[in-house]
């Protein structure tokens, strides 16, 4: 039987938070009600990595993080506590870094490396002469050589070409040439004989089809030792190194002998011969579709599963793989039927995951979006749109058009190399009509790639699945509308997504390869064009600019939310319910607070107009632009603590965030050519507004107080929905208290677990003494987030007690009646004789002021909840441990009598 977590707790394991710290955290997590530790990649990564997704060796635990023995100790402790471990793995890519031994083996040995086919490299690219490009120079190669920034050296593990902190191995073929240069400088037979012996060993080790790693390492060690032991050899080597390092022509000649080509980092914006993660040069992708690569990469991961050190795997960026279907089938077979498998999958709009995948679900971005859209007031959309157009006259009014333009911009300026590679593939396989100009095909293919409405389609045989073909047809429809001049070329490209009896087997194979290959780039294009560009340009309501969500989907009605939950229960009932991740653009508390703006569009317009006018005294015309200023002001509303306190740390966090945000926007500054004066002006503005401008603070704080008040209540609603809807609730590290984080690295700041543990102990102690008094205190002092911790503690422990109910229970929408029936959402979960009833408020700004809590009859008046047929009559309210009785209905004033959300439990015989 597959392992199903009751809940997960995401930990960003790194050299700053090691396995030893994880072990110390287990008692706290157990007390909180967590069933499963959900760990970021813990494999060796690029030096300085804070996230772990730049793996250099998937066959061990990073020594900077811990040891296998420590993981074994943790596994034993977790087992004793009835807990488990969900491990994040990264099969799509590895770090392009000298610490990546597999990749350095390719650089050193070329085709004689056993890893030659492990990476997704096109050695046949016409611009690189059969070599792998190494795009990490700060200037063109010729200039770098001219300035003598490259240095050849001999270390114990062989010759290296050093460029500042990076060191790349010299090719096998270079060794004999360097040895001959040494020989020409020797005058004694003993030294010459010693060198000749090393030369013979080198020839013996390198003349085979595949060079044995251990034999070659022994040769290099032997050469280094011989040179160190004999002064004449050492002197000769020093002279050789100096002759090359001081002579640009000699260095260029040596570089010409390598299996790689050093080049400026910006070359990849126009041409590239390896697949990378998104547009990140120092993440090189693997050819995971090759069975040999799959099994070699997953050796240690398999060991972790077999030894039951982990009970689940989370697959990072499954959409980057050539054939996700086959990969997941192989992974299920490798891991076994008992391992919980989820994938990182970003769904767009009404897209659903393939139901045939042998997994338990995804990492929860879809759930995050649904909750966000549920708490956005549909009635505020028109006013917020009108306000955005008034304050930012040049703002894009057609969101889908903006998405297309930004995707096209990324293709032309950052992914031109990938686009050209796809065009070359079509030409080389003779899939293009010969009588049409190259530029016309360029236009058509770029229009198609920019028009895909989702990250990618799935399928590895013709005919493609019907769901995939629906997306294909939609993509071509969009492309034809955006690029009508390419109609004929698009019609031909459309024919490549199907095969008929007229196709030869070879042509059919070429078509399918193009289809699957193209889908490895539509995802990165969506990520870079939408999440990392459009989301920083379209600023109507920032809470919707979130991974897995879309500003174009403003609201989902309660009815649709219920249907989504029922569909989730039918398809992937154990998918993760996330509300914050390491990838989210802002904290889960910030997002819910910003949703309040949709309920207060008139009030927001009044205040933000005033703030933009006040900001002018600290700015110059268009610095920042109106669009960026609107972004800044929404960010301030979202990030502030509930009590509005400001310190230097908060200001610095905001300043760093804005630099990143506006570089991602790629309008007034960017990563390639930062506009530092513009960035400094934005940073200065934040400091002035928050720490010096009394008029601004006098206007800002009253509105913040109101938004923060309803925001923390909605955060409780979000948390209760996450922990009771179908799925496995995940708590991102530290988010058991309020989360007003910004995008990474801000959301990876250290977490004060000692504080959280003390708070939890206080809650447990106070609850035993007087639960009613505890609730009053929590609601009177919401600033510290203790009330959220209380909710999580209560519900997560309930989930453990009633695990079958939450794993398998039906999802039953519950009807509300009365004056304020539209101001709450309710549902029941039922399995056999166990029941729970969940009710959370919404649209509260119309019912209560910022001075009061939405509790009691004065607020809810005649509004009642109509119990489902066959529901019990005797219930227990989890929050406060009070009994609740209801025959056919329960008043909301009773449910929300002492706490702003409600969870009732009952049993029937």
C-alpha positions in Angstrom: 0.0 0.0 0.0 1.3 3.4 -0.9 2.5 5.7 1.9 0.1 8.7 2.1 1.3 11.6 4.4 -1.3 13.1 6.7 0.6 16.4 6.2 4.0 17.6 5.1 6.4 20.3 6.4 8.8 21.7 3.8 12.4 22.3 4.9 15.0 24.1 2.9 17.9 21.9 3.9 21.2 23.5 3.1 24.6 24.1 4.7 22.8 26.7 6.9 20.2 24.1 8.0 21.7 20.7 8.3 20.3 17.2 9.0 21.3 17.6 12.7 19.0 20.6 12.9 16.3 18.5 11.2 16.6 15.8 13.9 16.3 18.3 16.7 13.1 19.6 15.0 11.3 16.3 15.0 9.7 16.6 18.5 8.2 20.0 17.5 6.9 18.8 14.2 5.4 15.7 15.9 3.6 17.9 18.4 2.4 20.3 15.7 0.8 17.3 14.0 3.1 17.0 11.0 3.4 13.4 9.6 6.1 13.9 7.0 9.3 15.9 6.6 9.4 17.3 3.0 13.0 18.1 2.2 14.6 20.2 -0.4 17.4 18.5 -2.4 20.1 17.4 0.0 22.6 16.2 -2.6 26.0 17.9 -3.2 25.3 21.2 -5.0 27.3 24.0 -6.5 29.3 25.8 -3.8 27.3 28.5 -2.0 23.9 27.0 -3.2 21.1 27.9 -0.8 18.4 25.9 -2.6 20.0 22.6 -3.7 18.6 22.4 -7.2 22.1 22.8 -8.8 23.1 19.2 -8.0 26.7 18.2 -8.8 26.4 14.6 -7.6 23.1 12.7 -7.1 24.9 9.7 -5.6 25.3 10.9 -2.1 24.2 13.4 0.6 26.1 16.6 0.6 28.8 16.5 3.3 28.0 20.2 3.9 24.5 19.0 5.0 25.1 15.8 6.8 25.8 12.1 6.4 23.9 9.0 5.4 24.3 7.7 9.0 22.6 10.9 10.2 19.7 10.4 7.7 19.5 6.8 9.0 19.2 8.1 12.6 16.5 10.5 11.5 14.6 7.7 9.6 14.6 5.6 12.7 13.4 8.4 14.9 10.7 9.3 12.3 9.6 5.6 12.2 9.3 5.5 16.0 7.1 8.6 15.8 5.0 7.3 13.0 6.4 9.9 10.6 8.0 9.8 7.2 10.3 11.7 4.7 9.4 13.1 1.3 12.5 13.9 -0.7 12.8 16.4 -3.5 14.8 15.1 -6.5 16.1 17.0 -9.6 16.2 14.7 -12.7 16.0 17.4 -15.3 19.3 19.1 -14.8 22.6 19.4 -12.9 25.0 22.3 -12.2 27.3 23.3 -15.1 30.2 23.6 -12.6 33.7 22.2 -12.1 32.4 20.2 -9.2 30.1 18.3 -11.5 32.4 15.2 -12.0 30.2 13.7 -14.8 30.3 16.9 -16.9 34.0 17.5 -16.3 34.6 13.9 -17.5 33.0 14.9 -20.8 35.1 18.1 -21.0 38.2 16.1 -20.4 37.6 12.9 -22.4 35.1 13.9 -25.1 33.6 10.9 -26.8 35.8 8.6 -24.7 33.8 9.6 -21.6 31.2 7.2 -20.3 29.1 10.3 -19.7 29.3 11.6 -23.2 25.6 10.9 -23.9 24.4 11.7 -20.4 23.8 15.4 -21.0 21.5 17.0 -23.5 24.2 18.4 -25.7 24.2 18.9 -29.5 27.8 18.2 -30.5 26.7 18.5 -34.1 25.9 22.3 -33.8 27.5 24.0 -36.7 28.9 26.9 -34.7 30.9 24.9 -32.1 32.9 22.4 -34.2 31.8 19.3 -32.2 32.7 21.0 -28.9 30.5 21.8 -25.8 30.3 25.5 -25.3 31.3 26.7 -21.8 29.6 30.2 -21.6 31.0 31.7 -18.4 33.6 34.3 -19.6 33.0 37.9 -18.7 34.2 39.0 -22.1 34.9 37.5 -25.6 37.5 34.7 -25.5 40.0 36.6 -27.5 39.9 39.5 -25.1 40.1 37.3 -22.0 43.2 35.6 -23.5 44.7 38.9 -24.5 44.3 40.1 -20.8 45.9 36.8 -19.7 43.0 35.9 -17.4 43.2 32.2 -18.3 45.9 30.3 -16.5 47.1 26.8 -17.2 48.1 24.8 -14.1 49.0 21.3 -13.1 47.3 19.9 -10.0 47.2 16.4 -8.5 44.2 15.6 -10.6 45.7 16.8 -13.8 46.1 19.9 -16.0 43.5 22.7 -15.6 42.6 25.9 -17.3 41.7 28.3 -14.6 39.4 31.3 -15.0 39.1 33.1 -11.7 37.2 30.6 -9.4 36.4 28.2 -12.2 38.8 25.4 -13.3 38.2 23.2 -16.4 40.1 20.0 -17.1 42.5 19.8 -20.1 41.6 17.3 -22.8 43.3 13.9 -23.0 44.9 14.9 -26.3 46.6 17.9 -24.7 48.7 15.8 -22.4 51.0 14.3 -25.0 51.7 17.7 -26.5 52.6 19.2 -23.1 54.8 16.2 -22.2 56.7 16.7 -25.5 57.2 20.4 -24.7 58.6 19.3 -21.3 60.9 16.8 -22.9 62.4 19.5 -25.1 63.6 21.3 -22.0 65.3 18.3 -20.3 69.0 17.7 -20.2 69.4 14.7 -18.0 68.6 11.1 -19.0 67.1 10.2 -15.6 64.5 13.0 -15.8 63.8 12.2 -19.4 63.3 8.5 -18.6 60.9 9.3 -15.8 58.9 11.5 -18.0 58.9 8.9 -20.8 57.5 6.4 -18.4 54.7 8.7 -17.5 54.1 9.4 -21.2 53.7 5.7 -21.9 51.2 5.3 -19.1 49.2 8.2 -20.5 49.2 6.7 -24.0 48.2 3.3 -22.6 45.3 4.8 -20.6 44.0 7.0 -23.4 44.1 4.9 -26.5 41.0 2.8 -25.6 37.5 3.6 -26.8 36.3 4.5 -23.3 38.9 5.8 -20.8 38.7 4.0 -17.5 38.3 6.6 -14.8 40.5 5.0 -12.2 43.3 4.3 -14.6 43.3 7.8 -15.9 43.2 9.2 -12.4 46.2 7.1 -11.5 48.1 8.4 -14.6 47.4 12.0 -13.6 48.4 11.4 -10.0 51.6 9.7 -11.2 52.5 12.5 -13.5 52.0 15.1 -10.8 54.0 13.1 -8.3 56.9 12.5 -10.7 57.1 16.2 -11.5 57.1 17.1 -7.8 59.8 14.6 -6.9 62.2 15.6 -9.7 63.5 19.2 -9.6 64.4 19.1 -13.3 60.9 17.9 -14.3 59.3 20.5 -12.1 61.5 23.3 -13.6 60.6 22.1 -17.1 56.9 22.1 -16.3 57.1 25.6 -14.8 58.7 26.8 -18.0 56.0 25.1 -20.1 53.2 26.6 -18.1 54.8 30.1 -18.2 55.3 29.9 -22.0 51.6 29.2 -22.5 50.2 31.5 -19.9 52.3 34.4 -21.1 51.7 33.9 -24.8 48.1 34.5 -26.1 48.8 32.6 -29.3 50.0 29.5 -27.4 47.0 29.7 -25.1 44.6 29.9 -28.1 46.4 26.9 -29.7 46.0 24.9 -26.5 42.3 25.9 -26.2 41.8 24.7 -29.8 42.7 21.2 -28.6 39.9 21.0 -26.0 36.6 19.2 -26.3 34.9 22.4 -25.2 34.8 26.0 -26.3 35.1 28.8 -23.7 32.9 31.8 -24.6 31.2 34.9 -23.3 28.1 34.2 -21.1 25.8 36.3 -23.4 26.5 34.1 -26.4 23.8 31.8 -25.2 21.2 34.5 -25.9 21.7 33.9 -29.6 23.1 30.4 -30.0 23.6 27.5 -27.7 24.4 23.8 -28.1 23.1 22.3 -24.8 19.7 22.4 -23.2 19.7 24.5 -20.0 17.1 25.0 -17.2 15.1 27.9 -18.4 17.7 30.5 -19.4 20.2 29.7 -16.6 23.6 28.9 -18.2 25.0 27.2 -15.2 22.3 24.5 -15.1 22.8 21.9 -17.9 20.0 19.4 -18.6 20.3 15.6 -18.7 19.2 13.3 -21.4 17.0 11.5 -18.9 15.0 9.8 -21.7 18.0 7.5 -22.1 17.5 4.4 -20.0 21.2 4.2 -19.1 21.1 7.8 -17.8 17.9 7.2 -15.8 19.2 4.2 -14.0 22.7 5.6 -13.3 21.3 8.9 -12.0 18.8 7.2 -9.7 21.1 4.7 -8.1 21.3 6.5 -4.8 17.6 7.5 -4.9 16.7 3.9 -5.3 18.9 3.0 -2.3 17.1 5.6 -0.2 13.7 4.0 -1.2 14.9 0.4 -0.7 16.3 1.1 2.7 13.1 3.0 3.6 15.1 6.1 4.4 12.5 8.0 2.4 8.8 7.3 2.0 8.1 9.7 -0.9 9.7 11.5 -3.8 8.8 14.9 -5.3 10.0 15.3 -8.9 11.3 18.8 -9.7 10.4 20.3 -13.1 8.8 17.2 -14.7 7.9 19.3 -17.7 11.5 19.7 -18.7 11.9 16.0 -19.5 11.7 14.8 -23.1 9.2 12.0 -22.2 7.5 12.6 -18.8 5.2 9.7 -19.3 8.0 7.1 -19.6 10.0 8.8 -16.9 7.2 8.5 -14.4 6.6 4.8 -15.3 10.3 4.1 -14.8 10.4 6.0 -11.5 7.3 4.1 -10.2 9.0 0.8 -11.1 12.3 1.9 -9.5 10.8 3.3 -6.3 8.2 0.7 -5.8 4.4 0.7 -5.2 4.7 1.9 -1.6 6.5 5.2 -2.3 4.4 8.4 -2.4 5.2 10.2 -5.7 4.3 13.8 -6.6 5.6 16.0 -9.4 6.1 19.7 -9.6 3.6 20.7 -12.2 2.2 24.1 -13.0 -1.3 24.0 -14.5 -2.8 26.8 -16.5 -6.4 27.9 -16.4 -8.7 24.8 -16.6 -5.8 22.4 -17.5 -5.7 19.1 -15.6 -2.9 16.7 -15.1 -2.9 13.5 -17.2 -4.9 11.1 -15.2 -2.9 8.1 -16.3 0.3 9.1 -14.6 1.4 6.5 -11.9 1.7 9.2 -9.2 -0.3 10.5 -6.2 -0.5 14.1 -7.4 1.4 17.4 -7.8 3.2 19.8 -5.5 0.2 22.1 -5.0 0.4 25.2 -7.1 -3.1 24.6 -8.4 -4.6 24.5 -4.9 -2.7 27.7 -4.1 -4.3 29.4 -7.1 -7.8 28.1 -6.3 -7.8 29.5 -2.8 -6.5 32.8 -4.0 -9.2 33.1 -6.6 -11.9 32.1 -4.2 -10.9 35.0 -2.0 -10.8 37.6 -4.7 -14.1 39.6 -4.9 -15.5 39.3 -8.5 -17.2 42.6 -8.0 -13.9 44.4 -7.6 -12.5 43.4 -11.0 -14.0 46.1 -13.1 -13.1 48.9 -10.7 -9.5 47.7 -10.1 -9.0 47.3 -13.9 -10.3 50.9 -14.5 -8.1 52.2 -11.7 -5.0 50.5 -13.1 -5.7 52.0 -16.5 -6.1 55.5 -14.9 -3.0 55.4 -12.8 -0.9 53.7 -15.4 -2.2 55.0 -18.7 0.4 53.0 -20.7 -0.4 49.8 -18.9 -1.3 46.8 -21.0 -5.1 46.3 -21.2 -5.0 42.9 -23.0 -3.3 40.5 -20.7 -3.2 37.6 -23.1 -1.6 39.9 -25.7 1.0 41.0 -23.2 1.8 37.4 -22.4 2.3 36.7 -26.1 4.5 39.7 -26.5 6.7 38.9 -23.4 7.1 35.3 -24.6 8.1 36.6 -28.0 10.5 39.0 -26.4 12.2 36.2 -24.4 12.5 34.1 -27.6 14.1 36.9 -29.5 16.4 38.2 -26.8 17.2 35.3 -24.5 16.2 32.0 -26.2 17.1 32.7 -29.8 19.6 29.9 -29.6 16.9 27.4 -28.6 14.6 28.7 -31.4 17.3 28.3 -34.0 18.0 24.8 -32.8 14.4 23.8 -33.3 14.5 25.3 -36.8 17.7 23.5 -37.6 16.1 20.2 -36.4 13.2 20.8 -38.8 15.6 21.6 -41.7 17.9 18.7 -41.0 15.1 16.2 -40.9 13.5 17.7 -44.0 10.2 18.5 -42.3 10.1 22.0 -43.8 8.9 22.9 -47.2 12.0 23.9 -49.3 10.5 26.9 -51.2 9.8 29.1 -48.2 12.3 31.5 -46.8 14.0 30.9 -43.5 12.6 34.1 -42.0 9.1 33.0 -42.6 9.6 29.7 -40.8 11.3 31.7 -38.0 8.2 33.9 -37.6 5.8 30.9 -37.7 7.7 28.8 -35.2 8.2 31.6 -32.8 4.5 32.5 -33.0 3.6 28.9 -32.3 5.9 28.5 -29.3 4.7 31.8 -27.8 1.1 30.8 -28.3 1.0 27.6 -26.2 -1.7 28.2 -23.5 -0.1 25.7 -21.1 3.4 24.7 -20.2 3.4 21.7 -22.5 1.5 18.7 -23.9 2.1 15.0 -23.2 2.3 11.9 -25.3 5.1 9.8 -26.9 3.3 8.1 -29.7 1.0 9.1 -32.6 -1.8 9.8 -32.4 -1.3 12.2 -29.5 -3.9 12.0 -26.7 -7.1 14.0 -27.4 -6.4 16.4 -24.5 -3.0 17.2 -26.1 -4.5 17.8 -29.5 -7.1 20.2 -28.0 -4.2 22.3 -26.7 -2.3 22.0 -30.0 -5.3 23.3 -31.9 -5.8 26.2 -29.4 -2.1 27.1 -29.8 -2.3 27.2 -33.6 -5.5 29.2 -33.4 -3.8 31.8 -31.1 -0.7 31.8 -33.4 -2.8 32.4 -36.5 -4.5 35.4 -34.8 -1.1 36.8 -33.6 0.8 36.2 -36.8 -1.7 36.1 -39.7 1.1 36.7 -42.2 2.4 33.2 -41.3 -0.8 31.4 -42.0 0.6 29.0 -44.6 3.7 28.1 -42.6 1.5 27.5 -39.5 -0.7 25.2 -41.4 2.3 23.1 -42.4 3.6 23.1 -38.8 0.2 21.9 -37.6 0.6 18.9 -39.9 3.7 17.8 -38.0 1.6 17.1 -34.8 -0.1 14.2 -36.6 0.9 11.3 -38.8 -0.9 9.5 -41.5 -0.5 6.6 -43.9 1.5 8.8 -46.3 4.4 9.2 -43.9 7.3 6.9 -44.1 8.5 5.4 -40.8 11.4 7.7 -40.8 9.3 10.8 -41.4 6.9 9.7 -38.7 9.8 9.3 -36.3 11.1 12.7 -37.2 7.7 14.3 -36.6 7.3 12.8 -33.2 10.8 13.7 -32.2 10.1 17.4 -33.1 6.8 17.4 -31.3 8.4 16.0 -28.1 11.5 18.2 -28.4 9.5 21.4 -28.9 7.7 20.7 -25.7 10.9 20.9 -23.7 11.0 24.6 -24.6 7.4 25.7 -24.4 7.6 25.3 -20.6 10.8 27.3 -20.0 9.4 29.9 -22.4 6.2 30.1 -20.3 8.2 30.3 -17.1 10.5 33.1 -18.3 7.9 35.0 -20.4 5.0 34.8 -17.9 6.2 34.1 -14.3 9.5 35.9 -14.6 8.5 38.8 -16.8 4.8 39.4 -17.3 4.1 38.9 -13.6 6.3 42.0 -12.9 4.7 44.1 -15.7 1.0 43.5 -15.3 0.3 45.0 -11.9 -3.5 45.3 -11.6 -3.6 43.1 -8.5 -0.3 41.5 -7.4 -1.9 38.7 -5.4 -2.9 37.0 -8.6 0.6 37.3 -10.1 1.6 33.9 -8.6 3.1 30.7 -9.7 0.3 28.4 -10.8 -2.2 31.3 -11.0 -2.9 33.9 -13.6 -3.9 37.6 -13.4 -6.4 36.8 -16.1 -8.4 34.5 -13.8 -9.7 37.1 -11.3 -12.1 35.0 -9.3 -13.7 31.5 -9.1 -17.2 31.2 -7.7 -17.9 28.9 -4.7 -19.7 26.5 -7.0 -16.6 26.1 -9.2 -14.4 25.6 -6.1 -16.6 22.8 -4.9 -16.4 21.2 -8.3 -12.7 21.4 -8.4 -12.5 19.7 -5.0 -14.7 16.9 -6.1 -12.7 16.4 -9.2 -9.5 16.4 -7.1 -11.0 13.7 -4.9 -11.8 11.6 -7.9 -8.4 11.9 -9.7 -5.5 12.8 -7.3 -7.0 12.9 -3.8 -3.5 12.8 -2.3 -2.0 15.7 -4.2 -0.3 18.3 -2.1 -2.3 21.4 -0.9 0.3 24.2 -0.9 -0.2 27.9 0.0 3.5 28.8 0.1 6.6 27.3 -1.5 10.2 28.2 -2.2 9.1 29.4 -5.6 6.1 31.6 -4.7 6.3 35.3 -5.5 5.1 36.5 -2.1 4.1 35.0 1.3 0.8 33.3 1.8 -0.2 36.0 4.3 0.7 38.8 1.9 -1.3 37.3 -0.8 -4.5 37.0 1.3 -4.1 40.6 2.5 -3.8 41.9 -1.0 -7.0 40.0 -1.9 -8.7 42.5 0.4 -8.1 45.2 -2.2 -10.6 43.5 -4.5 -13.3 44.1 -1.8 -12.3 47.8 -1.2 -11.6 49.1 -4.7 -13.1 52.6 -4.0 -11.2 53.0 -0.7 -8.0 51.6 -2.3 -8.3 54.1 -5.2 -8.6 57.0 -2.7 -5.6 56.0 -0.7 -3.3 54.8 -3.5 -3.9 58.0 -5.5 -2.9 60.0 -2.5 0.2 57.9 -2.0 1.3 58.2 -5.6 1.1 62.0 -5.2 3.0 62.0 -1.9 5.7 59.8 -3.6 6.4 62.5 -6.2 8.3 64.6 -3.8 10.9 61.8 -3.6 11.1 61.0 -7.3 11.8 62.4 -10.7 9.6 62.1 -13.7 9.2 58.4 -14.6 11.7 57.3 -12.0 10.1 55.1 -11.0 7.5 54.7 -13.7 3.8 54.8 -12.7 3.6 51.1 -13.2 6.6 50.3 -11.0 5.3 52.8 -8.4 2.0 51.0 -8.3 3.9 47.7 -7.9 5.9 49.2 -5.0 2.8 50.5 -3.1 1.0 47.2 -3.4 4.1 45.4 -2.2 4.3 47.7 0.9 0.7 46.8 1.8 1.5 43.1 1.5 4.8 42.9 3.3 4.3 45.0 6.4 3.8 43.4 9.8 0.3 43.6 11.1 1.2 46.3 13.6 2.9 48.4 10.9 6.3 48.5 12.5 9.2 49.4 10.3 12.9 48.7 10.9 16.1 48.8 8.8 15.8 45.0 8.1 12.4 45.4 6.5 13.6 48.3 4.4 16.6 46.4 3.2 14.5 43.3 2.3 12.2 45.5 0.3 15.1 47.2 -1.5 16.7 44.0 -2.5 13.4 42.6 -3.6 12.6 45.6 -5.8 15.9 45.4 -7.6 15.2 41.7 -8.4 11.5 42.4 -9.4 12.3 45.3 -11.8 15.2 43.4 -13.3 12.8 40.5 -14.0 10.4 42.9 -15.5 13.1 43.8 -18.1 11.7 47.2 -18.9 13.6 49.9 -16.9 16.5 47.6 -15.8 17.6 44.0 -16.4 20.1 41.4 -15.3 22.3 41.8 -18.4 22.6 45.6 -18.2 21.4 46.9 -14.8 20.2 50.4 -14.7 21.7 51.2 -11.4 20.5 54.8 -11.1 16.9 53.7 -11.6 17.3 50.9 -9.0 18.9 53.3 -6.5 16.0 55.7 -7.0 13.5 52.9 -6.2 15.4 51.9 -3.2 15.7 55.4 -2.0 11.9 55.9 -2.4 11.1 53.0 -0.2 13.4 54.2 2.5 11.9 57.7 2.4 8.3 56.6 2.4 8.7 54.2 5.3 11.2 55.9 7.5 11.1 59.7 6.8 7.8 60.7 5.2 5.4 61.3 8.1 2.6 62.4 5.8 2.8 59.1 3.9 2.8 57.1 7.1 -0.1 59.0 8.4 -2.1 58.1 5.3 -0.7 54.6 4.8 -1.1 53.1 8.3 -4.9 53.5 8.6 -5.5 51.6 5.4 -2.8 49.0 6.3 -4.6 48.4 9.6 -7.9 47.6 7.8 -6.3 45.4 5.1 -4.2 43.6 7.7 -7.2 43.0 9.9 -9.2 41.2 7.2 -6.0 39.7 5.8 -5.1 37.7 8.9 -8.7 36.4 9.1 -8.5 35.3 5.5 -5.2 33.7 6.3 -6.9 31.6 8.9 -9.6 30.7 6.3 -6.9 29.7 3.8 -5.1 27.6 6.4 -8.3 25.7 7.4 -9.2 25.1 3.7 -5.7 23.8 3.0 -5.9 21.4 5.9 -9.4 20.0 5.3 -10.0 20.0 1.5 -9.0 16.8 -0.4 -5.3 16.6 -0.6 -2.2 16.6 1.7 -1.6 19.9 3.4 1.9 21.3 3.3 3.4 23.9 5.6 6.3 25.7 4.2 9.1 26.3 6.7 8.1 29.0 9.2 4.6 29.5 7.8 2.9 28.2 10.9 3.1 31.9 11.9 2.2 34.8 9.6 4.1 34.8 6.3 4.7 38.1 4.7 7.8 37.0 2.8 8.9 38.2 -0.6 10.3 36.1 -3.4 13.4 34.0 -2.9 15.9 34.4 -1.4 13.7 36.4 1.1 11.5 33.3 1.7 14.5 31.3 2.7 15.5 33.4 5.7 16.3 31.4 8.9 13.3 30.3 10.9 13.1 30.8 14.7 12.0 27.3 15.7 12.7 27.9 19.4 10.1 30.7 19.4 7.5 28.5 17.6 8.1 25.6 19.9 7.6 27.8 23.0 4.4 29.2 21.5 3.1 25.7 20.8 3.9 24.6 24.4 2.1 27.7 25.7 -1.0 26.9 23.5 -1.2 23.3 24.8 -0.8 24.4 28.4 -3.4 27.2 28.1 -5.8 25.0 26.3 -5.8 22.5 29.2 -6.5 25.3 31.7 -9.2 27.3 29.9 -9.8 26.9 26.1 -12.2 29.8 26.0 -9.7 32.2 27.5 -7.1 30.9 25.1 -9.3 31.8 22.1 -10.0 35.2 23.5 -6.3 35.9 23.9 -5.4 34.6 20.5 -7.9 36.8 18.8 -7.1 39.9 20.9 -3.4 39.6 20.0 -3.2 38.4 16.4 0.1 40.3 15.6 2.4 37.4 16.6 0.6 34.8 14.5 0.0 32.5 17.4 -3.6 32.1 16.4 -2.5 30.6 13.1 -0.2 28.2 14.9 -3.1 27.2 17.2 -5.3 26.4 14.2 -2.7 24.3 12.5 -1.9 22.4 15.7 -5.6 21.6 16.2 -6.4 20.5 12.6 -3.2 18.7 11.8 -3.5 16.5 14.9 -7.2 15.9 14.1 -6.1 14.8 10.6 -3.9 12.2 12.3 -6.7 11.0 14.5 -9.2 10.8 11.6 -6.8 9.9 8.8 -9.3 7.7 6.8 -11.8 10.5 6.8 -9.3 13.0 5.3 -7.7 10.4 3.0 -10.9 8.9 1.6 -13.8 11.0 2.8 -16.5 12.3 0.4 -16.5 16.0 -0.3 -20.0 17.4 0.1 -20.8 21.0 -0.7 -23.0 22.5 2.0 -25.8 25.1 1.3 -26.1 28.3 3.3 -29.3 30.2 3.7 -30.1 33.7 5.0 -29.2 37.3 4.6 -25.4 36.7 4.5 -25.3 33.3 2.7 -22.8 34.6 0.2 -20.4 35.6 2.8 -19.2 32.1 3.7 -18.3 28.8 2.1 -19.0 25.4 3.7 -18.5 21.7 3.0 -18.5 18.4 4.7 -16.2 15.4 4.6 -17.7 12.0 5.4 -16.2 8.5 5.5 -18.2 5.6 6.9 -19.3 6.9 10.3 -16.9 9.8 10.6 -17.9 13.4 9.7 -16.4 16.8 9.7 -18.0 20.1 8.8 -15.9 23.1 7.6 -17.1 26.7 7.4 -15.1 29.8 6.6 -16.2 33.4 6.0 -15.5 35.5 3.0 -16.2 39.0 1.7 -16.1 40.2 5.3 -15.4 43.9 4.6 -19.2 44.3 3.9 -20.1 42.7 7.3 -17.6 44.1 9.8 -15.2 46.9 10.4 -11.5 46.7 11.1 -12.4 47.3 14.7 -14.3 44.1 15.2 -14.2 40.4 14.6 -16.9 38.7 12.5 -18.4 36.9 15.4 -21.8 36.3 16.7 -25.4 37.1 15.9 -24.8 40.8 15.4 -22.8 40.1 12.3 -24.4 36.9 10.9 -28.0 37.6 11.8 -30.3 34.9 10.3 -27.7 33.1 8.2 -27.7 29.4 8.7 -26.0 26.3 7.4 -28.2 23.5 6.1 -26.9 20.2 7.2 -26.6 17.5 4.5 -29.1 14.6 4.6 -28.1 11.8 7.1 -25.7 14.2 8.8 -25.4 13.8 12.6 -27.2 16.2 15.0 -24.5 16.2 17.7 -21.2 17.9 16.8 -18.1 19.1 18.5 -16.4 22.4 17.5 -12.7 21.8 17.3 -11.8 25.3 18.2 -12.8 25.7 21.8 -13.9 22.1 22.2 -17.6 23.1 22.6 -20.6 21.0 21.6 -22.8 22.1 18.8 -26.3 20.8 18.2 -28.2 21.0 14.9 -31.1 19.1 13.5 -31.5 20.4 10.0 -29.5 23.6 10.3 -26.9 25.4 12.4 -26.8 29.2 12.7 -23.5 30.8 11.6 -23.7 33.0 14.7 -23.2 29.7 16.6 -20.4 28.4 14.4 -18.6 31.8 14.5 -19.5 32.5 18.1 -16.0 32.6 19.5 -13.6 31.9 16.5 -13.7 33.3 13.0 -13.6 29.8 11.3 -15.2 26.6 12.2 -14.5 22.9 12.0 -17.0 20.5 13.5 -16.6 16.8 13.9 -19.2 14.0 14.6 -19.6 10.3 14.3 -22.6 8.2 13.5 -23.2 4.5 14.3 
